[in-house]
Amino acid sequence: MVITKHAKQRMKKRCGLNEKSADRLAHIALEKGLRHKDLTGNLKKWVDGLYFKKCTANNIRLYGDKAYIFHDDKLITVLQIPHNLVK
C-alpha cells in the first residue's frame, strides 16, 4: 500500500497521527472499513457525491468517523464524515 504525502498530511492534521500510526490506520481502514455496498440512506448518498467529485477515487472506505479515499491501493486523502451522518 502507498500513502501519498497529501494523505499523510491530512491524517496528521485531521487524526493527529504520526507517520507510523498513519500507515497502520490506513491498512486497517482498507481491510475493515465499510464499503459502498455496506451503506444505506444519506450516508450512501454522501459517499456517492464523494465518488463523483473525486473521479480518481475508486475505493472509498469509512472507518470510525473518517472517510479514506483510495485509488486501488493508494491512499489519496482522508476526510471527516459530517456529524449528522455518524452513528
C-alpha positions in Angstrom: 0.0 0.0 0.0 1.2 3.5 -0.8 0.2 6.6 1.2 0.6 9.9 -0.6 2.3 12.8 1.0 -1.0 14.7 1.0 -2.8 11.8 2.8 -0.1 11.7 5.5 -0.5 15.5 6.0 -4.3 15.1 6.2 -4.0 12.2 8.7 -1.6 14.3 10.8 -4.0 17.3 10.7 -7.4 15.6 11.0 -6.5 12.5 13.1 -3.4 13.7 15.0 -1.3 10.7 13.9 2.4 10.4 13.2 3.7 8.6 10.1 3.9 5.1 11.6 0.4 5.3 13.1 -0.9 6.7 9.8 0.4 3.6 7.9 -1.2 1.2 10.4 -4.5 3.0 10.4 -4.6 3.1 6.6 -4.1 -0.7 6.5 -6.9 -1.2 9.0 -9.3 1.2 7.1 -8.7 -0.6 3.9 -9.3 -4.1 5.4 -12.0 -3.4 7.9 -13.6 -0.2 6.7 -17.2 0.0 5.4 -17.6 -0.3 1.7 -20.1 1.5 -0.5 -22.2 -1.7 -0.7 -22.5 -1.8 3.1 -24.0 1.7 3.3 -27.6 2.9 3.2 -29.5 6.2 3.2 -27.9 9.6 3.5 -24.5 8.2 4.2 -24.6 6.3 0.9 -25.7 9.4 -0.9 -22.8 11.3 0.7 -20.3 8.7 -0.4 -21.8 8.8 -3.9 -21.1 12.5 -4.0 -17.5 12.0 -3.0 -17.1 9.4 -5.7 -18.3 11.8 -8.4 -16.4 14.8 -7.0 -13.1 12.9 -6.8 -13.2 10.9 -10.1 -9.8 9.2 -9.5 -11.1 7.6 -6.3 -12.3 4.0 -7.0 -12.3 2.8 -3.4 -13.8 4.8 -0.6 -13.8 3.2 2.9 -15.4 4.5 6.1 -13.7 3.7 9.3 -14.5 5.4 12.6 -15.6 9.0 11.8 -13.4 9.4 8.8 -13.6 8.6 5.0 -10.5 7.2 3.5 -10.2 7.9 -0.3 -8.2 5.3 -2.1 -7.2 4.7 -5.8 -6.6 0.9 -5.9 -4.1 0.5 -3.0 -3.0 4.2 -2.9 -4.4 6.3 -0.1 -5.2 9.8 -1.6 -6.8 11.7 1.3 -8.8 11.4 4.5 -12.0 13.4 5.1 -14.2 13.9 8.1 -17.7 12.3 7.8 -20.3 15.0 8.6 -21.5 14.8 12.2 -25.2 14.3 11.3 -24.2 11.1 9.4 -22.0 9.5 12.0 -23.8 7.0 14.3 
